[in-house]
Each structure stands twice: as C-alpha cells, then as structure tokens.
Amino acid sequence: MTDITDDIAEEISFQSYDDDLRLLLNLLHDVLHREVGPNIMEKIEHTRTLSQTT
C-alpha cells in the first residue's frame, strides 16, 4: 500500500520555488547596490566569497 503523502511529494515541483528565490535574491542585490553603493557591495561580495571558502 502506497502512502498518499508519497504521491503528493512526487508531484511537487521546486522549480517555481527556485525561480522565486532567484528573483528575490536579484531584487535584494539591486536594492542594496542602489541604497548602500557599489563600494559596500564589493565588500559584501568579498566577505561572502571568503565565507564560502572556509
């Protein structure tokens, strides 16, 4: 006997979630770039890159 939740989980697509998340992150980046300026954004990107390497 199969579980109904398994059937439902198979039908869920995370593609729209990924698309929405990507859009929100791009919007956040654009707003921060405009509000705090490119110098601060470069520092943020540098810090983010460093944090991913550790």
Secondary structure, DSSP 8 states (H G I E B T S, - for coil): ---HHHHHHHH---HHHHHHHHHHHHHHHHHHHHHH-HHHHHHHHHHHHHHHH-
